[in-house]
């Protein structure tokens, strides 16, 4: 079996802002909004990039624009970000969204705040997974408030727009689309390139963790049966591995982690788990079943204390990642054959785990 090691530390969510997203979760939109204003005011190229996105959506706004956050008006609404022209007239309102729903002011109050005598834009920047749902909610609220809505246009799969009140433009863009526009006219020596990378990491983390609105077919499908079967597969695979002499059973099954169910075993002195893990399934590889092997080696094992990643990295290589190094714990996706009977699925899993135990046998 060909296996190679890929560290997950270089993912696009592994930036400083991406890390802070997990530490300060109460108001992530505020953090993203301040970052947007900082980048747009500091870089002419970034401002031009956003302007080009607005132009693609039919918004004919002037340049230059100056951006300010949390601008309160007489209507009591506090938009995330406003852009003013050279005369100090607000011509664009930007609303940053991650998990939160629309406020009472969105979008109706902000549409009415746009100047009636000139072109202006209301832009929502949202996670790509929520774009279609939020766009539908935005339009529904406009119609309910009697705001005239023009023809809907999709300039790209993650960009939606339409005219409102005749001369104003309503836009909904994904974070990915908006930040790509920032970079579109930027040179390699632009001072905010690193800042955009930070913001991309932050928004990618938020996008990955956004709650996807439920669909009726999800609630009436056979998903519950499948989840139960995956947990039963964990029991069966762990039992088959022990029966084959590849591991020993060291404890009872557990499900103390959200979205996970696992059986603890020991492989060549290493603490290991056969598990059904939804987080690993979503993050690393398209399979619900995983084998995790911890770096710690028991005192009875020869060469105790030698790091497991170094063992495997010295022996295993290949064009595709088949083991992931997650802080000293090695994560092996168990690929499940499709269209196969249960006993064949279990047999395939045991063969994959045998490949790892054979390699450990060579070095211990």
Secondary structure, 3 states (H helix, E strand, C coil): CCCCEEECCCCCCCCHHHHHHHHCCCCHHHHHHHHHHHHHHHCHHHHHHHHHHHHHCCCCCCCCCEEEEEEECCCCCEEEEEEECCCCCEEEEEEECCCCCCCCCCCHHHHHHCCCCCCEEEEEEECHHHHHHHHHHHHHHHHHCCCCECCCEEEECCEEEEEECCCEEEEEEEHHHHHHHHHCCCCCCCCCHHHHHHHHHHHHHHHHHCCCCCCHHHHCCCHHHHHHHHHHHHHHHHHHHHHCCCCEECCCCECCCCCEEEEEEEECCEEEEEEEEHHHHHHCCCCCEEEEEEEEECCCCCCCCCCHHHHHHHHCCCCCCCEEEECCEEEEECCCCCCCCHHHHHHHHHHHHHHHHHHHHHHC
